[in-house]
Amino acid sequence: MSIQLHPQPLTADAFKPYGEVIEADGEAQAINAGNAASFTDLANVDVADEGGKVSVNIYNANARELPFKIEMLERHPLGSQAFIPMHGQRFLAIVLAKDGVLAKDEPLLAKNIKVFISNGRQGINLAKGTWHHPFFAIDGGAFLVIDRQGVGQNCEEYYFDKDNILVNEN
């Protein structure tokens, strides 16, 4: 099966089945005697188990080009994972589904993959268990990554055997 995917704009409503969009949008709260504005509680960082803790990281991502062939997806069953551009870089969020336990012989349905493009002022927080492609930066640079660190197997991978899944520009 050959599937052509095209990125769609990243919006909170469209991305809701996969996690949260992180952006400074809406009403800000004045803080620090009016010298700053705060957009609070933008994402549910979920590492709630006894063996994990929040890990704050910076990834320096290389720019990648389209078209691009998707060969695999991964998910993190023990924690959410957030990606936030530090200098206005665009990136793709390539996602499939939240949770869903698969039997060893049950395939992920490639036709259900969605591709979102950040405008560079948005980040994402992938919900725990969301199938996604490893990070894909359109514009290279530094990204703040909030992840789970600790004991336990927190990365599962799925490889597509027969599907030809291509992500093209709009």
C-alpha positions as CSV (number, residue, x, y, z in Angstrom):
1,M,0.0,0.0,0.0
2,S,1.3,3.5,-0.9
3,I,0.1,6.4,1.3
4,Q,0.8,10.1,0.6
5,L,0.6,12.3,3.7
6,H,0.6,16.1,3.8
7,P,1.2,18.2,6.9
8,Q,-1.8,20.1,8.3
9,P,-1.5,23.1,10.6
10,L,-1.0,22.3,14.3
11,T,-4.0,23.3,16.3
12,A,-5.1,22.4,19.8
13,D,-8.4,20.9,18.6
14,A,-6.8,18.8,15.8
15,F,-4.0,17.5,18.0
16,K,-6.2,16.8,21.1
17,P,-6.4,13.0,20.4
18,Y,-2.6,12.8,20.6
19,G,-1.7,15.2,23.3
20,E,-1.5,19.0,23.8
21,V,-0.3,22.0,21.9
22,I,2.0,24.2,23.9
23,E,1.8,27.9,23.0
24,A,1.4,31.3,24.6
25,D,-2.1,31.9,23.4
26,G,-5.1,33.5,25.1
27,E,-5.1,35.5,28.3
28,A,-1.8,35.9,30.2
29,Q,-1.6,36.5,33.9
30,A,0.5,39.5,35.1
31,I,3.3,38.4,37.5
32,N,6.4,39.9,39.0
33,A,4.8,43.3,39.8
34,G,3.5,43.5,36.2
35,N,7.0,43.1,34.7
36,A,6.1,39.7,33.1
37,A,3.1,37.8,31.8
38,S,2.6,34.2,32.5
39,F,0.8,31.5,30.5
40,T,0.5,28.7,33.0
41,D,-0.4,25.1,33.1
42,L,0.2,24.6,29.3
43,A,0.7,20.8,29.4
44,N,0.2,17.8,31.6
45,V,3.7,16.4,32.1
46,D,2.8,12.8,33.0
47,V,5.6,10.7,34.5
48,A,3.4,9.5,37.4
49,D,4.9,6.3,38.6
50,E,7.4,5.3,41.3
51,G,10.3,4.7,38.9
52,G,10.3,7.9,36.9
53,K,11.1,11.6,37.2
54,V,10.8,14.6,35.0
55,S,13.8,15.1,32.8
56,V,14.4,18.5,31.1
57,N,16.7,18.4,28.1
58,I,17.9,20.4,25.1
59,Y,18.1,18.6,21.8
60,N,20.1,20.1,18.9
61,A,18.1,18.8,15.9
62,N,19.3,18.8,12.3
63,A,17.0,20.2,9.7
64,R,15.3,17.5,7.6
65,E,13.8,17.7,4.2
66,L,10.6,16.5,2.6
67,P,9.5,14.2,1.0
68,F,10.3,11.7,3.7
69,K,9.5,8.0,4.0
70,I,8.1,6.8,7.4
71,E,9.5,3.4,8.2
72,M,8.7,3.2,11.9
73,L,6.9,4.7,14.9
74,E,7.5,4.6,18.6
75,R,5.6,5.2,21.8
76,H,6.5,5.9,25.4
77,P,4.0,4.0,27.7
78,L,5.4,5.3,30.9
79,G,5.4,9.1,30.3
80,S,4.5,12.0,28.2
81,Q,7.1,13.8,26.0
82,A,7.1,17.5,25.2
83,F,9.0,19.3,22.4
84,I,9.3,23.1,22.4
85,P,11.3,25.1,19.8
86,M,13.7,27.5,21.4
87,H,14.3,29.8,18.4
88,G,11.1,29.6,16.3
89,Q,11.9,26.4,14.4
90,R,9.2,24.6,12.7
91,F,8.9,20.8,13.1
92,L,6.5,18.0,12.2
93,A,4.5,16.0,14.7
94,I,3.8,12.6,13.0
95,V,1.3,10.7,15.1
96,L,-1.0,7.7,15.0
97,A,-2.9,6.9,18.1
98,K,-2.9,7.2,21.8
99,D,-2.4,4.0,23.8
100,G,-3.9,0.9,22.3
101,V,-2.2,-2.3,23.2
102,L,-1.3,-4.3,20.1
103,A,-0.9,-8.0,19.8
104,K,2.5,-9.1,18.3
105,D,0.8,-9.7,14.9
106,E,-1.6,-6.8,14.9
107,P,-0.4,-4.0,12.5
108,L,-0.7,-0.3,13.1
109,L,-2.8,1.1,10.4
110,A,-0.6,3.5,8.3
111,K,-3.7,5.2,6.8
112,N,-4.5,6.6,10.3
113,I,-1.2,8.5,10.6
114,K,-1.6,12.3,10.9
115,V,1.1,14.9,10.2
116,F,1.0,18.3,11.8
117,I,3.4,21.2,11.3
118,S,4.2,23.6,14.0
119,N,4.4,27.3,13.1
120,G,7.7,27.6,15.2
121,R,5.9,29.3,18.1
122,Q,4.2,26.1,19.2
123,G,5.4,23.0,21.0
124,I,3.7,19.7,21.7
125,N,3.2,17.4,24.6
126,L,2.7,13.9,23.3
127,A,0.3,12.0,25.7
128,K,1.7,8.9,27.3
129,G,1.3,5.9,24.9
130,T,0.9,8.0,21.7
131,W,2.4,6.3,18.7
132,H,4.6,8.9,16.9
133,H,7.6,9.2,14.6
134,P,10.9,10.2,16.2
135,F,11.4,14.0,16.3
136,F,11.4,15.6,12.9
137,A,12.7,19.2,12.7
138,I,12.0,21.1,9.5
139,D,14.3,23.9,10.7
140,G,17.3,22.8,12.7
141,G,18.2,24.1,16.1
142,A,17.7,23.8,19.8
143,F,14.5,22.3,21.2
144,L,13.6,22.0,24.9
145,V,12.4,18.5,25.6
146,I,10.6,17.4,28.7
147,D,10.6,13.7,29.1
148,R,10.5,10.8,31.6
149,Q,13.7,9.4,32.9
150,G,14.0,6.4,35.2
151,V,13.5,2.7,35.4
152,G,11.3,0.6,33.2
153,Q,10.9,0.1,29.5
154,N,9.7,3.4,28.2
155,C,10.2,3.0,24.4
156,E,8.4,0.6,22.1
157,E,9.0,0.6,18.4
158,Y,6.9,-0.6,15.5
159,Y,8.3,-1.0,11.9
160,F,6.1,-0.9,8.8
161,D,6.9,-3.9,6.6
162,K,5.0,-3.4,3.5
163,D,3.6,0.1,3.5
164,N,5.2,2.9,1.5
165,I,4.3,5.9,3.6
166,L,5.6,9.3,2.3
167,V,5.2,12.7,3.9
168,N,5.2,15.4,1.2
169,E,5.1,19.2,1.4
170,N,1.6,20.8,1.2
